Amino acid sequence: MRIAMIGTGYVGLVSGACFADLGHTVTCVDIDPEKIRKLEAGIIPIYEPGLEELVKRNVEAGRLSFTTEVSEAVPGADAAFVAVGTPPRPEDGHADMRYVHAAAEAIATAMTGFTVIVDKSTVPVGTAREVSEIIARIRNPDEYEVVSNPEFLREGAAVDDFLEPDRVVVGVRSEKARNVMEGVYKPLTDRGVPLLVTDPESAELIKYAANAFLATKIAFINEIADVCERTGANVHEVSRGIGMDTRIGPKFLMPGPGYGGSCFPKDTLELVATARRHGAPSRIVEAVVESNDHRKRSMAERVARAMGDSIDGKTIAVLGLTFKAETDDMRESPSIDIVAGLQEQGAKVVVHDPKGMESAKSLLSGVEWADNAYEAMNGADAAVIVTEWTAYRTLDLDRVLKTLARPVMIDLRNLFDPDDMAARGFTYASVGRVLATG
């Protein structure tokens, strides 16, 4: 099948490359000519494991191409996917739909023959109907249908998530559109991947509800971790114990400095805004947003407590800037609040991240940038692990002891064993186990 993918951001590029790998002919569109030039040269603008090889393979096979012109990609396409940004509006948390609307108008102008227009971006409930009304100003109803096809891609595992998903969700209104979408995903359903076909409104809400539920699990286990620290319980044992219950499951029950990234923060805000707008406020999700915001802000105080309450004039090495490992995404990362909080208390901050340094430079100021973890820790009064990169999990701890001015480590990802760290001579603080040892 022929597919047009409007937008070559995280979702659009991964989806376009994966569709091509499934055998479809895909043209990806972006208004940024420099981005398209780089993609045509094989330069991938985001870090995502496996993506560079996937793009290269499908470009060489002639199944994947890039352009700045919607008019080159859409004519003759069976499906035109909208995968543009929907950032939250600062005034109310509601998704900014300008880019979706602009993409819809461009598709409507360029398409030839019956075209299924697919909302791949995470969009508010009712967007399919709204986009359909926009296209109706340009096209007759029998020339198109707008459907919802939310993505469920984890950064750092997006290629695998696309090619081996738990399920594919499609919201349609007609059998004709359903047939097109079944054709798009036939390479996956032939392998046994479940295809849930529902109405567009339900498909749109499934995406928000799923992310809000996962965000709730993270906020919940972070609050339980605080209780563990004050009662002597071990959050990992608690997490294991509740996760063995099949009604709960073990995933997203790892404590840490709070969730961030491109999805959970904006999707929870959008769900809160949607619920309020429709007169059915979501008190639970509102509490999750508040809990997570507080969590990120409180991490600098946790560092100060582990160092004896005062960090004024101290040098602190922050290891990990991205919101999670295996991505260069800095959006809503806890490290932003943590670094700012440490600086407000008078600390000098030296930072390192294996992949996120360039992305972080526009978001962090007044820090020193280190080429590796050991350089960041050289002469520092403490090391703070913010992101669970393998490079930090496999640190040479004997070398760390010799590198730090003081043997203090605040591990916000619980990468190490507290007893082992104490035996090595560290003053060690982790999350939900012990406040400090050594």
C-alpha positions in Angstrom: 0.0 0.0 0.0 1.0 3.6 -0.4 1.4 5.7 2.7 2.1 9.4 3.3 3.4 10.3 6.8 3.1 14.0 7.6 5.7 14.8 10.2 9.1 13.2 10.8 9.3 13.7 14.5 9.6 10.8 16.9 6.3 9.2 16.1 6.3 10.0 12.4 9.8 8.8 11.6 9.6 5.6 13.6 6.1 4.8 12.2 7.1 5.7 8.6 10.3 3.6 8.7 8.4 0.6 10.3 5.6 0.8 7.8 8.2 0.6 5.0 9.8 -2.3 6.7 6.4 -4.1 6.6 6.5 -3.8 2.9 4.5 -0.6 2.2 5.8 2.4 0.1 6.1 5.3 2.4 6.8 9.0 1.8 7.6 11.1 4.9 7.0 14.8 4.8 8.3 17.6 7.0 8.3 21.4 6.6 11.9 21.6 7.8 14.1 21.4 4.7 17.2 20.9 6.8 15.7 17.9 8.6 14.7 16.4 5.2 18.2 17.0 3.8 19.7 15.2 6.8 17.3 12.3 6.5 18.1 11.9 2.8 21.8 11.9 3.7 21.1 9.1 6.3 21.5 11.4 9.4 18.8 10.6 11.9 17.7 13.6 14.0 16.7 11.6 17.1 18.4 8.8 19.0 16.4 5.6 19.0 18.0 2.2 19.1 17.6 0.4 15.7 16.1 3.3 13.9 19.2 4.4 11.9 19.6 0.9 10.4 15.9 0.6 9.7 15.8 3.9 7.8 18.9 3.0 5.8 17.6 -0.4 4.8 14.3 0.8 3.6 15.6 3.8 1.8 18.0 1.5 -0.1 15.1 -0.8 -0.9 13.2 2.1 -2.4 10.3 1.8 0.1 11.1 4.9 2.1 11.6 8.5 0.9 11.5 12.0 2.2 10.2 15.3 1.0 9.1 18.8 2.1 6.1 18.8 -0.2 2.7 17.3 0.9 1.8 17.5 -2.8 4.5 14.9 -3.6 3.5 12.4 -0.9 -0.3 12.4 -0.7 -1.6 12.0 -4.2 -2.4 8.4 -4.8 -1.8 7.4 -1.2 -4.2 4.9 0.4 -3.6 6.4 3.8 -2.2 9.8 4.9 -1.0 9.7 8.5 -0.9 12.9 10.6 2.1 12.7 13.0 2.7 16.2 14.0 3.3 17.8 17.4 0.4 18.5 19.8 2.2 20.3 22.7 0.1 21.4 25.7 -1.0 25.0 25.7 0.6 26.9 28.6 -2.7 28.6 29.6 -4.9 25.6 30.1 -3.0 22.3 29.4 -5.1 21.6 26.4 -3.3 20.2 23.3 -2.3 22.8 20.7 -4.0 21.6 17.5 -2.7 24.1 15.1 -0.3 21.7 13.4 -2.9 18.9 13.1 -5.3 21.3 11.5 -2.7 22.6 9.1 -1.7 19.1 8.1 -5.3 18.1 7.5 -5.9 21.1 5.2 -2.7 20.3 3.3 -3.8 16.7 2.8 -7.2 17.6 1.7 -5.8 19.9 -0.9 -3.4 17.3 -2.3 -5.2 14.0 -2.1 -6.6 12.2 -5.2 -9.2 9.5 -5.0 -10.5 8.0 -1.7 -8.0 8.6 1.1 -8.1 7.5 4.7 -6.7 10.3 6.8 -5.2 8.9 10.0 -4.7 10.8 13.2 -1.4 9.2 14.5 -0.6 12.1 16.8 -1.9 11.9 20.3 -5.0 14.1 20.0 -8.0 15.0 22.2 -11.2 13.1 22.1 -13.3 14.4 19.2 -10.4 15.3 17.0 -11.4 12.8 14.2 -14.8 14.6 13.9 -13.1 18.0 14.1 -10.6 17.2 11.4 -13.4 15.7 9.2 -15.2 19.0 9.4 -12.1 20.8 8.3 -11.6 18.5 5.3 -15.3 18.8 4.4 -14.8 22.4 3.5 -12.5 21.2 0.7 -13.6 17.7 -0.2 -16.8 15.7 -0.7 -17.7 13.2 2.1 -17.2 10.2 -0.2 -13.6 11.1 -0.9 -12.2 10.5 2.5 -12.6 9.3 6.1 -10.8 10.4 9.2 -9.8 7.6 11.5 -7.9 7.4 14.8 -4.8 5.2 15.2 -3.0 6.0 18.4 0.6 5.1 18.9 1.9 3.2 21.9 5.7 3.6 21.5 8.1 3.6 24.4 11.1 5.8 23.7 14.2 3.6 23.7 12.1 0.6 22.5 10.0 2.2 19.8 11.0 0.1 16.8 10.3 -3.1 18.7 7.0 -1.7 20.1 5.8 -0.9 16.5 6.8 -4.1 14.9 5.8 -6.3 17.9 3.0 -4.5 19.6 0.6 -5.7 22.3 -2.2 -4.5 20.1 -3.2 -2.1 17.3 -6.1 0.2 18.0 -8.1 1.7 15.1 -11.1 4.0 15.3 -13.2 4.0 12.2 -16.8 4.8 11.1 -17.1 2.9 7.8 -16.3 -0.6 6.4 -14.4 1.1 3.6 -12.0 2.8 6.0 -11.7 -0.4 8.1 -10.6 -2.3 5.0 -7.9 0.2 4.3 -6.6 0.1 7.9 -6.7 -3.7 8.0 -4.6 -3.7 4.8 -2.1 -1.3 6.4 -1.6 -3.6 9.4 -2.1 -6.9 7.7 1.7 -7.8 8.0 1.3 -7.5 11.7 -2.1 -9.2 12.1 -1.0 -12.1 10.0 1.6 -12.7 12.7 -1.1 -12.8 15.4 -1.1 -9.1 16.6 -4.6 -8.2 17.9 -6.4 -5.5 16.0 -9.0 -3.6 18.0 -11.4 -1.8 15.8 -13.6 0.7 17.5 -15.1 4.2 17.0 -12.7 7.2 16.7 -13.7 8.7 20.1 -13.0 5.5 21.9 -9.7 5.0 20.2 -8.7 8.6 21.0 -9.5 8.1 24.7 -7.8 4.7 24.9 -4.5 6.5 24.3 -5.0 9.0 27.1 -6.4 6.5 29.5 -3.5 4.1 29.0 -0.9 6.7 29.6 -2.7 8.2 32.5 -3.0 4.8 34.1 0.7 4.1 33.7 1.6 7.5 35.0 -0.6 6.7 38.0 1.4 3.5 38.7 4.6 5.5 38.7 3.3 8.2 41.0 1.8 5.6 43.3 5.0 3.6 43.7 7.0 6.8 44.3 4.7 7.7 47.1 4.9 4.1 48.5 8.7 4.5 48.3 8.5 7.5 50.7 6.5 5.4 53.1 9.0 2.6 52.8 11.9 4.9 53.8 10.0 6.0 57.0 8.9 2.5 58.0 11.9 0.4 57.2 10.2 -1.4 54.3 12.0 -2.1 51.0 10.2 -0.7 48.0 11.6 -3.3 45.7 10.1 -6.1 47.8 6.8 -4.2 48.1 6.8 -3.6 44.3 7.5 -7.3 43.7 4.8 -8.4 46.1 2.1 -6.3 44.5 3.3 -6.8 40.9 2.9 -10.6 41.3 -0.8 -9.9 41.5 -2.0 -10.4 37.9 -4.6 -7.7 38.4 -1.7 -5.2 38.9 1.3 -6.5 37.0 5.0 -5.7 37.6 5.6 -3.0 35.0 5.9 0.7 35.8 6.4 0.0 39.5 10.1 1.1 39.7 10.5 4.1 42.0 12.5 7.1 40.8 12.6 10.9 40.5 9.3 11.2 38.6 8.1 10.6 35.1 8.9 12.9 32.2 9.2 12.6 28.4 7.0 13.5 25.5 3.9 11.6 26.5 3.0 11.2 30.2 3.2 14.9 31.2 1.2 16.3 28.3 -1.2 13.4 28.1 -2.2 13.6 31.7 -2.7 17.4 31.4 -4.8 16.9 28.3 -7.0 14.3 30.0 -7.4 16.6 33.0 -8.4 19.4 30.6 -10.8 17.2 28.6 -12.5 15.8 31.7 -13.0 19.3 33.1 -14.3 20.7 29.9 -16.9 17.9 29.7 -17.9 18.4 33.4 -16.5 15.1 34.5 -13.3 16.1 36.3 -10.7 13.3 36.8 -9.6 13.7 40.5 -7.2 10.8 40.3 -5.3 12.1 37.3 -5.3 15.6 38.7 -3.6 14.2 41.9 -1.1 12.2 39.8 0.0 15.4 38.0 0.3 17.2 41.3 2.2 14.3 42.9 4.7 14.0 40.0 5.4 17.7 39.9 6.1 17.7 43.6 8.3 14.6 43.2 10.6 16.2 40.6 10.9 19.4 42.7 11.6 17.5 45.9 14.7 15.6 44.5 17.1 18.5 45.2 16.1 18.5 48.8 16.7 14.8 48.9 20.2 15.4 47.7 20.8 18.1 50.3 19.5 15.8 53.1 22.0 13.1 52.1 24.8 15.6 52.2 23.9 17.0 55.6 21.3 19.5 54.6 23.6 22.2 53.2 25.0 22.0 49.6 26.0 25.7 49.4 29.4 25.8 47.7 29.5 22.1 47.1 30.2 20.5 43.7 27.7 17.9 42.6 28.0 15.6 39.6 24.6 14.9 38.0 24.8 11.7 36.0 21.9 11.4 33.5 19.9 14.2 32.0 17.3 12.5 29.7 14.0 11.5 31.3 14.9 7.8 30.7 17.8 5.7 29.3 18.1 4.9 25.6 16.8 8.2 24.4 18.1 11.7 23.9 14.7 13.2 24.8 14.9 16.0 27.5 11.2 16.9 27.4 9.9 17.3 31.0 12.9 15.4 32.3 13.3 15.4 36.1 16.9 16.5 35.7 15.7 20.0 34.7 14.1 20.5 38.1 16.9 18.7 39.9 19.7 20.8 38.4 17.7 24.1 39.0 17.0 23.1 42.6 20.7 22.3 43.3 21.8 25.6 41.8 19.2 27.5 43.9 20.8 26.0 47.0 24.2 27.3 46.0 25.7 24.1 44.5 28.0 24.0 41.5 26.7 21.4 39.1 28.7 19.3 36.6 26.6 17.1 34.3 27.0 14.2 31.9 24.6 12.1 29.8 25.6 9.5 27.2 23.1 10.8 24.5 21.3 13.9 25.8 24.0 16.5 26.1 23.1 18.4 23.0 19.4 18.3 23.7 20.1 19.5 27.3 22.2 22.6 26.3 19.1 24.7 25.5 17.4 23.7 28.8 20.2 23.9 31.4 22.3 27.0 32.2 25.2 27.6 34.5 26.4 24.0 34.5 29.7 22.4 33.5 29.6 19.8 30.8 31.7 16.6 31.2 32.7 14.2 28.5 32.2 11.2 30.7 30.9 10.2 34.1 34.3 10.0 35.7 35.2 13.5 34.5 31.9 14.8 36.0 32.7 13.2 39.3 36.3 14.4 39.5 36.7 16.3 42.7 32.9 16.4 43.3 31.4 16.3 46.8 28.7 13.9 45.6 27.4 12.1 42.6 23.6 12.0 41.8 22.3 9.3 39.4 19.2 10.6 37.7 18.9 8.4 34.6 19.3 4.6 34.5 21.9 4.4 31.7 23.9 1.1 31.5 27.0 3.2 31.6 26.2 4.2 35.1 25.0 0.8 36.2 28.4 -0.6 35.2 30.5 2.1 36.8 33.9 1.0 38.3 32.9 1.8 41.9 36.5 1.6 43.2 37.4 4.3 40.6 34.4 6.3 41.6 35.7 6.3 45.2 39.0 7.6 44.1 37.5 10.2 41.8 35.0 11.8 44.2 36.3 14.3 46.8 33.8 12.7 49.2 32.3 9.2 48.9 28.7 10.3 48.6 26.3 8.9 46.1 22.6 9.7 45.8 21.1 7.0 43.5 17.6 8.1 42.3 17.3 5.0 40.2 18.4 2.3 42.7 21.1 0.9 40.5 23.2 -0.4 43.4 22.8 -2.5 46.5 22.9 -0.4 49.7 24.8 -3.0 51.7 27.4 -3.4 49.1 27.8 0.4 48.8 28.2 0.8 52.5 30.8 -2.0 52.6 32.8 -0.2 49.9 32.8 3.0 52.1 30.1 5.0 50.3 27.6 7.3 52.0 24.8 6.0 49.9 21.2 7.3 49.5 18.6 5.5 47.4 14.9 5.6 46.9 12.5 3.6 49.0 15.1 1.4 50.8 17.3 3.4 53.1 17.8 7.1 53.4 21.6 6.8 53.7 24.2 4.3 54.7 27.9 4.4 55.2 
